[in-house]
Amino acid sequence: MARDLEELLGKTTACVCGREHRVITRAYYVGFDAAHELIAQTGLTPKDHILLVADGNTFEAGGQTLAYALRDSGVTGDIVTFGKGELHADETTVGSILTAVKDETSLLIAVGSGTINDSVRYVAHRCGLPYCIFATAPSMDGYASNVAPLLIRGIKTTLPAVAPMGIFGDIDVLRQAPQNTLAAGFGDILGKYTAAQDWILAEKLLGEYRCPAIAELTGEAVQACMAAAPGLQSRDAFAVKGLMDSLVLSGIAMQMMGNSRPASGAEHHVSHFLEMRDMGRGRAATLHGDKVGMATLLVMRLYEKFSEGDLQVAPMQDAAEWAQGVERAYGAQGRDLAQRNAHLYRDEAENRRIIGALEKNWDTLAAQGRGMAALRQQGEAALRAVGGPVRPGELGYNRQDIVSALTYSKEIRERFTVMRLADITGQLVRLAQEVADEFC
């Protein structure tokens, strides 16, 4: 298990940053016979009434075995299974789960990975119920998260949710997960490189709170993931568990922080934007981690180019032109997003203050940005080795998709990243086009 994970579970700790950090998740197990471990460690008895949620694939992978184990233990309950087709964490999925919750329901169990967990964790939050996870693929780092990124009226929206009381994974199930899900998990962790740098930017330029201990935990998750990479192609049991450990540790860092800042930055905004674009086009979605891994390489290159030479400051994009660009990029949701972000875009006094802070910190921040070159090369090689996509075209995205994503995905949420900084300094439109030219 990744260092520090065991001692953090179920604890509230006084941190060197001066705050207390609480971890709700109290159990984590990846090994053999995980179904019976779930029953034992959650303390389920015949008095309990559970709601098990899966889709057709995850029910076959592990849900049916868990259902049999629950039945044999005398635990009663209900099962919601979605089909094997494409499923989104949206109002429809959440509503289907919500209506299946009964007065006697005492525990929700999510069988699956991203979509199922995001939907169940949000329902658990709204119903005031505990939930736990039976993982079927090491494909994303949201297992231990306490937020739920849902599609609300077509816009990717991060909402408060509840962290799981326990996370369980059967090593045989995880090893048999499709290879692209292992690569997606690796890609999701790769994104912590740019998320970490975005957090540093926000601390230096905005004075945003940043906990060094939590940042260190996220770094450990990346190290554990990189160490596991060589064995993922062959589905080595230790490598698969190492990947799962790193994904859960990243989620624990988010729990401690109370939001996704330690693990999500510009690379996730790009991923969310592309997911929304796919839905708008009626196109089958690609895996979240695939998009994050590919987007991380784009954002790394953006960091490199932004940090070249001396600081350059030019006028921001014209406000009217920017609003029109947002509306073109997001379609039906564009006007709402433009209005929602207008106060950030037009706050000239704040933008001047940020540029002043950037000038004072330029040498340090620019050196860190240029250091992304080596990390990008290392990350791209590792991502290729585990079978993950490294270029937009491999996921079906063209140059204009990437220009739009790099220019306007920052409007998805109010979080300071390199893309917003490049916009304030008048560089983003040019850099987005240059990066897209290199990668497409």
C-alpha positions, 0 to 999 in steps of 0.5 A: 500500500502507498505510504501514509494511506493506512494511517490516514484512514478514518482519522482527523489529523492536525496538520503542519499547515495549521488546519485539521484534515478529516478522512471519512473513508475508514476501510480500504482493501484490494486483494482476494475475496473482496466481497466477503471483506466488504461485508466484514469490514462494513459490519453488514448484518441481516438487519441491514437493507442495501441498495446495490448499483451497477451497470451491465458490465460491472455487474458481470465483472464483480456485482453478481459475486458480491450479490451472492455473498450478500445473500449468503450472509443474510443481507437483504436489499435491492439492485439497480442495474443499468444496461451495457450501453453508454452511461453518463453521471447526469440527472437521468442516472441520478434520478434512477438511483434516487427513486430506488432508495427506500425508507429502510435502505441503510447502505448504498453500494456502488459497483463500478468506477467513474460514472457509477461512483459519481452518481451513487456518491451524490445520491448518498449525500442527498439522502444522508446515507453511507455508501461503499465501493466495490471497484471493478477497474483501476480507471480513475482517481475519484474512488475516495473523492467527496465531490461528484462531477455531474452533467447538469443540463449538459454542463459539467458541474462539480457538486458536493457529495459524500466520501465512501466509508470503504473501498474494496477491490478484488485483485482478480476482477481488477486484473481482468479489467480492459487494458484501456481502463488501466491506461486511463487510471494511469492517465488520470494520475499523470494529470497530477503533475499539471494540477500541482503546478496550477495549485502553486500558481494560485498560491503564489499569485492569488494567495490561495490556501495550499497545504504542503502535506496534502500536496506531498501526498498527491506527489506520492500518488504520482510516484506510486503510479509511475513505479507501477507503470512497467507491470501494467501492460502484463497486468502484474498483480502488484502493479495493478494494486500499486495503480489502485493504491495511487488512485485511492491516495489521490482521492484521500488527498482530495478528502483531506482538502475538502475539494478536488484542488490537489488533483484537478487543474487545467488538464481536467477542465480540458477533459470535461470540455471534450466530454461535453463536446462529445455529448453535444455531437451525440458522439460516444464518450471516451474514458475520462482518464484517457482524456486527462492523460492526453490533456496533461501533455497539452497543458504541459506544453502550454506551460513550457511555451508560456514560460519561454524567455521573458514575461510577455504581457499583451491586451486580453482578448476583447470582451465581446470577442471572448463572449462570442468565442465561449458561445461558439465553443459551448453551443447552447450552454455558451451564453450561460457560461459567458455570463457566469464568468464575465466578472472574472474576465472584466475585473481589470484591477484584479488582473493587474494585481495578478500580473504584478505578482507574476512579475515578482515571482516570474523567475521561479514560476518560469523555471518550474514551467520550463521543467515541464519539458522533461516531465512531459517526455517521461509521461508521454513515454510511460503513457504509450507503454501502458497503451494510453492515447497521447495525441488528440487524433487517437481519441477522435479530436481535431485541431479546432477541438483542441484550440477551443478546449485550451482557450475556453475550457477554463470557463467550466469552473472558477479555478485558477490555472495556467490557462486563466493566467495565460488569458490574463497576460494576453497569451492564451489564444496564440498559445492554444493555437501553437500547441494545437498545431504541434499535437494535431 
